[in-house]
């Protein structure tokens, strides 16, 4: 019932943003506090930053979006204004309106409020390519906020707009989603070696980052966790998963997809992401589930063989500071 007001507000944000030193200083402190709370002072909060720094050498993915304190301190008002002028423009934006709306009226309001906003120059994104990883990268990182170490096995994988990325999503679910998943049942329930285990594919546009992590329980060594994790991955690479597990995965993805698009906000978010990251194909909202359902057991095995090998990964021992892991 406030669509007109909302559209006006968003058009004003794009057309007449007020960017001044007072606002920048205020928000600078807000971002710094967020960084302290979520990353610097949070247990395992800097693990992703460490993973990215070792896994990417040429691409900007080697850095985190929130940046470093010195970056925030060094930024000038002129830089903030130039950034806004370059990126916050109609030809670099997607406006999604979802809900019980009068479509002709909504289109008229959108044209009224956004039609006069000038298009900006085309934004060219050309990022360097990474050389393939051909041997295991072994590194250590230290965190003063933790008492229990962790192992991170990270692989550089294809961008989100690829079939292989979807297959890796399926493998993640198979390995660690829910208490009946392979790694959770083995390491946490049965062998009681791990406090926590997770596998997930962090999807980005150019590359994705596939991570398997585990926290040891008791006297379990990180190398032992690596061995046990690899054993489960090798099973996927050598054998077809069972028909029962395959059907379970199908059911999980259908449930997840339906839940994520069961609200107006979820639908709007899906439409926006499909447009931005999948070449404008908003109709993926009607096809995405079938794409996942079409993934075969043979594809799961082949993709695991292709990407999840030890010579293509980072092994990051994430340790309490200042203690170093005993050899």
C-alpha positions as CSV (number, residue, x, y, z in Angstrom):
1,X,0.0,0.0,0.0
2,X,3.1,2.3,0.0
3,X,4.6,1.2,-3.3
4,X,4.5,4.7,-4.7
5,X,6.3,6.1,-1.7
6,X,8.9,3.3,-1.8
7,X,9.6,3.9,-5.5
8,X,10.0,7.6,-4.9
9,X,12.4,7.1,-2.0
10,X,14.6,4.7,-4.1
11,X,14.6,7.0,-7.0
12,X,15.7,9.9,-4.8
13,X,18.4,7.7,-3.3
14,X,19.8,7.2,-6.9
15,X,19.1,10.7,-8.2
16,X,19.9,13.0,-5.3
17,X,22.1,11.2,-2.8
18,X,23.6,13.4,-0.1
19,X,27.2,12.3,0.4
20,X,29.1,14.6,2.7
21,X,31.9,14.3,5.2
22,X,29.6,14.0,8.2
23,X,27.7,11.1,6.7
24,X,30.9,9.4,5.6
25,X,32.5,9.8,9.0
26,X,29.4,8.4,10.7
27,X,29.1,5.4,8.4
28,X,32.8,4.8,8.5
29,X,32.5,4.1,12.2
30,X,29.5,1.9,11.7
31,X,31.4,-0.3,9.2
32,X,34.4,-0.4,11.5
33,X,32.3,-1.6,14.4
34,X,30.7,-4.2,12.1
35,X,34.2,-5.4,11.1
36,X,35.2,-5.6,14.8
37,X,32.1,-7.6,15.8
38,X,31.8,-10.0,12.8
39,X,35.4,-10.5,11.9
40,X,38.2,-9.1,14.0
41,X,36.8,-10.1,17.5
42,X,34.6,-13.0,16.5
43,X,35.9,-16.6,16.9
44,X,36.9,-17.9,13.5
45,X,35.8,-14.5,12.1
46,X,38.9,-14.0,10.0
47,X,39.0,-17.6,8.6
48,X,37.4,-16.7,5.3
49,X,39.8,-13.7,4.8
50,X,42.7,-16.1,5.4
51,X,41.3,-18.7,3.0
52,X,40.7,-16.2,0.2
53,X,44.2,-14.6,0.6
54,X,45.9,-18.0,0.0
55,X,43.5,-19.3,-2.6
56,X,43.5,-16.3,-4.9
57,X,46.7,-14.6,-6.1
58,X,45.7,-12.3,-9.0
59,X,41.9,-11.9,-8.6
60,X,40.3,-9.3,-6.3
61,X,38.6,-12.3,-4.5
62,X,41.8,-12.4,-2.5
63,X,40.4,-9.6,-0.5
64,X,37.2,-9.3,1.6
65,X,34.4,-6.9,0.7
66,X,34.6,-5.1,4.0
67,X,38.3,-4.4,3.5
68,X,40.8,-3.4,6.1
69,X,40.8,-0.7,8.8
70,X,43.6,1.2,7.0
71,X,41.4,1.3,3.8
72,X,38.5,2.8,5.7
73,X,40.8,5.4,7.3
74,X,42.5,6.3,4.1
75,X,39.3,6.8,2.0
76,X,38.5,10.4,1.1
77,X,35.2,12.0,0.5
78,X,36.1,12.4,-3.1
79,X,36.6,8.7,-3.5
80,X,33.1,8.0,-2.0
81,X,31.5,10.4,-4.3
82,X,33.3,9.0,-7.4
83,X,32.4,5.5,-6.4
84,X,28.7,6.4,-6.1
85,X,28.8,8.3,-9.4
86,X,30.4,5.3,-11.2
87,X,28.3,2.4,-9.8
88,X,25.0,3.7,-8.5
89,X,23.5,4.3,-11.9
90,X,20.4,2.9,-13.7
91,X,22.4,0.8,-16.2
92,X,24.2,-0.9,-13.2
93,X,21.0,-1.5,-11.2
94,X,18.1,-3.9,-11.0
95,X,14.7,-2.8,-9.7
96,X,12.4,-5.7,-8.7
97,X,8.8,-5.2,-7.6
98,X,7.0,-8.3,-6.3
99,X,3.7,-8.7,-4.6
100,X,0.0,-8.0,-5.0
101,X,0.4,-5.0,-7.3
102,X,-1.4,-3.2,-10.1
103,X,1.2,-3.9,-12.8
104,X,0.2,-1.0,-15.2
105,X,0.1,1.5,-12.3
106,X,3.5,0.2,-11.0
107,X,5.1,0.5,-14.4
108,X,3.8,4.1,-14.7
109,X,5.2,5.0,-11.3
110,X,8.5,3.4,-12.1
111,X,8.7,5.4,-15.4
112,X,7.7,8.6,-13.6
113,X,10.3,8.3,-10.9
114,X,13.2,6.5,-12.6
115,X,12.8,7.4,-16.3
116,X,14.6,10.8,-16.0
117,X,17.6,9.5,-14.2
118,X,20.5,9.7,-16.6
119,X,22.3,6.5,-17.7
120,X,26.0,6.4,-16.7
121,X,29.0,5.1,-18.7
122,X,29.2,1.4,-19.2
123,X,31.1,-0.3,-16.5
124,X,33.8,-2.6,-17.7
125,X,34.7,-5.5,-15.5
126,X,37.9,-7.3,-16.6
127,X,39.5,-9.2,-13.8
128,X,42.6,-11.3,-14.1
129,X,42.4,-15.1,-14.4
130,X,44.0,-17.3,-11.8
131,X,46.6,-19.9,-12.7
132,X,45.4,-23.5,-11.9
133,X,46.4,-24.9,-8.5
134,X,48.5,-28.0,-9.2
135,X,49.8,-28.9,-5.8
136,X,48.5,-28.6,-2.3
137,X,48.9,-25.2,-0.6
138,X,49.6,-25.8,3.1
139,X,49.3,-22.8,5.4
140,X,48.7,-21.8,9.0
141,X,46.8,-18.9,10.4
142,X,46.3,-17.8,14.0
143,X,43.3,-16.4,15.8
144,X,43.5,-14.9,19.3
145,X,39.7,-15.4,19.7
146,X,39.7,-19.2,19.6
147,X,40.8,-22.1,21.9
148,X,39.9,-25.0,19.5
149,X,41.8,-25.2,16.2
150,X,40.1,-25.9,12.8
151,X,41.0,-27.4,9.5
152,X,39.8,-25.6,6.3
153,X,40.1,-27.5,3.0
154,X,39.4,-25.0,0.2
155,X,39.2,-25.5,-3.5
156,X,38.8,-22.9,-6.3
157,X,35.8,-23.9,-8.3
158,X,33.7,-22.5,-11.3
159,X,31.6,-19.4,-11.1
160,X,28.0,-19.6,-10.0
161,X,26.5,-19.5,-13.5
162,X,27.7,-23.0,-14.4
163,X,26.3,-26.4,-14.1
164,X,29.3,-27.7,-12.2
165,X,28.6,-25.1,-9.5
166,X,25.2,-26.5,-9.0
167,X,26.6,-30.0,-8.9
168,X,29.0,-28.9,-6.2
169,X,26.0,-27.5,-4.2
170,X,24.5,-31.0,-4.4
171,X,27.8,-32.6,-3.1
172,X,27.9,-30.1,-0.2
173,X,24.4,-31.1,0.8
174,X,25.3,-34.8,0.6
175,X,28.4,-34.3,2.7
176,X,27.2,-32.1,5.5
177,X,23.6,-30.9,5.5
178,X,21.7,-32.3,8.4
179,X,22.6,-34.9,11.0
180,X,22.2,-37.8,8.6
181,X,24.7,-36.4,6.1
182,X,27.9,-38.4,5.5
183,X,30.5,-36.2,7.3
184,X,28.3,-35.3,10.2
185,X,27.2,-38.8,10.9
186,X,30.8,-40.1,10.6
187,X,32.8,-37.5,12.4
188,X,30.4,-36.1,14.9
189,X,28.0,-38.9,15.7
190,X,29.8,-42.2,15.1
191,X,33.5,-41.6,15.6
192,X,33.1,-38.5,17.9
193,X,36.2,-36.9,16.4
194,X,34.7,-33.5,15.5
195,X,32.6,-30.8,17.3
196,X,31.5,-29.5,13.9
197,X,31.9,-30.3,10.2
198,X,30.6,-28.4,7.2
199,X,30.9,-28.4,3.4
200,X,29.7,-25.5,1.3
201,X,30.2,-23.9,-2.0
202,X,30.6,-20.1,-1.7
203,X,29.3,-19.0,-5.1
204,X,30.7,-15.9,-6.8
205,X,30.5,-14.7,-10.4
206,X,34.0,-15.4,-11.7
207,X,35.1,-18.2,-9.3
208,X,33.5,-20.0,-6.4
209,X,35.2,-21.3,-3.3
210,X,34.4,-24.7,-2.1
211,X,35.2,-25.2,1.6
212,X,35.2,-28.2,3.9
213,X,35.9,-27.4,7.5
214,X,36.0,-29.3,10.8
215,X,36.7,-28.6,14.5
216,X,38.4,-31.5,16.3
217,X,37.0,-33.0,19.5
218,X,39.3,-33.9,22.4
219,X,42.8,-35.1,21.3
220,X,41.9,-35.5,17.6
221,X,44.6,-34.1,15.4
222,X,43.8,-32.0,12.4
223,X,45.6,-34.4,10.1
224,X,43.3,-37.2,11.3
225,X,40.3,-35.1,10.3
226,X,41.8,-34.5,6.9
227,X,42.3,-38.2,6.4
228,X,38.7,-39.0,7.4
229,X,37.2,-36.2,5.3
230,X,39.2,-37.3,2.2
231,X,38.0,-40.9,2.7
232,X,34.4,-39.7,2.2
233,X,35.3,-37.5,-0.8
234,X,37.1,-40.4,-2.4
235,X,34.0,-42.6,-2.1
236,X,32.0,-40.0,-4.1
237,X,34.8,-39.9,-6.7
238,X,34.9,-43.7,-7.1
239,X,31.4,-44.9,-6.5
240,X,27.9,-43.7,-7.5
241,X,26.0,-42.5,-4.5
242,X,23.1,-44.8,-3.6
243,X,19.6,-44.3,-5.2
244,X,18.3,-43.7,-1.7
245,X,20.7,-40.9,-1.0
246,X,20.1,-39.5,-4.5
247,X,16.3,-39.3,-3.9
248,X,17.0,-37.8,-0.5
249,X,19.0,-35.0,-2.2
250,X,16.2,-34.4,-4.7
251,X,13.8,-34.0,-1.8
252,X,16.1,-31.6,0.1
253,X,16.6,-29.4,-2.9
254,X,12.9,-29.2,-3.7
255,X,12.2,-28.3,0.0
256,X,14.9,-25.7,0.1
257,X,13.8,-24.1,-3.2
258,X,10.2,-24.0,-2.2
259,X,11.0,-22.5,1.2
260,X,13.3,-19.8,-0.3
261,X,10.6,-18.7,-2.7
262,X,7.6,-19.0,-0.3
263,X,7.7,-15.3,0.6
264,X,7.4,-12.1,-1.5
265,X,10.9,-11.1,-0.3
266,X,12.3,-14.5,-1.3
267,X,10.7,-14.2,-4.8
268,X,12.0,-10.6,-5.2
269,X,15.5,-11.7,-4.2
270,X,15.5,-14.7,-6.6
271,X,14.4,-12.5,-9.5
272,X,17.1,-9.9,-8.8
273,X,19.9,-12.5,-8.4
274,X,18.9,-14.4,-11.6
275,X,19.0,-11.1,-13.5
276,X,22.3,-9.9,-12.2
277,X,24.3,-13.2,-12.1
278,X,22.6,-15.4,-14.7
279,X,22.6,-13.2,-17.9
280,X,19.2,-11.6,-17.2
281,X,17.4,-15.0,-17.1
282,X,14.7,-14.2,-14.6
283,X,12.8,-17.3,-15.9
284,X,15.2,-19.4,-13.9
285,X,12.8,-19.0,-11.1
286,X,10.6,-21.5,-13.1
287,X,13.6,-23.7,-14.2
288,X,16.1,-23.7,-11.4
289,X,14.6,-26.6,-9.5
290,X,14.4,-28.8,-12.6
291,X,18.1,-28.0,-13.3
292,X,19.1,-29.4,-9.9
293,X,16.8,-32.4,-10.4
294,X,18.4,-33.1,-13.7
295,X,21.8,-33.6,-12.1
296,X,22.7,-37.3,-12.3
297,X,24.7,-39.5,-10.0
298,X,27.3,-39.9,-12.7
299,X,27.7,-36.1,-12.8
300,X,28.2,-36.0,-9.1
301,X,31.0,-38.5,-9.3
302,X,32.6,-36.7,-12.3
303,X,32.5,-33.2,-10.7
304,X,34.0,-34.6,-7.5
305,X,36.8,-36.1,-9.5
306,X,37.4,-32.9,-11.4
307,X,37.6,-30.4,-8.5
308,X,37.9,-32.0,-5.1
309,X,41.4,-33.4,-5.3
310,X,44.2,-32.7,-2.8
311,X,46.6,-31.3,-5.3
312,X,44.1,-28.5,-6.2
313,X,43.4,-27.2,-2.7
314,X,44.4,-25.1,0.2
315,X,44.9,-26.9,3.5
316,X,44.6,-24.2,6.2
317,X,45.4,-25.1,9.8
318,X,43.5,-22.4,11.7
319,X,45.1,-22.3,15.1
320,X,44.7,-20.5,18.5
321,X,47.2,-17.7,19.0
322,X,50.0,-17.8,20.1
323,X,50.1,-21.6,20.4
324,X,51.3,-23.4,17.3
325,X,50.2,-26.9,16.3
326,X,52.5,-29.6,17.6
327,X,54.1,-31.6,14.9
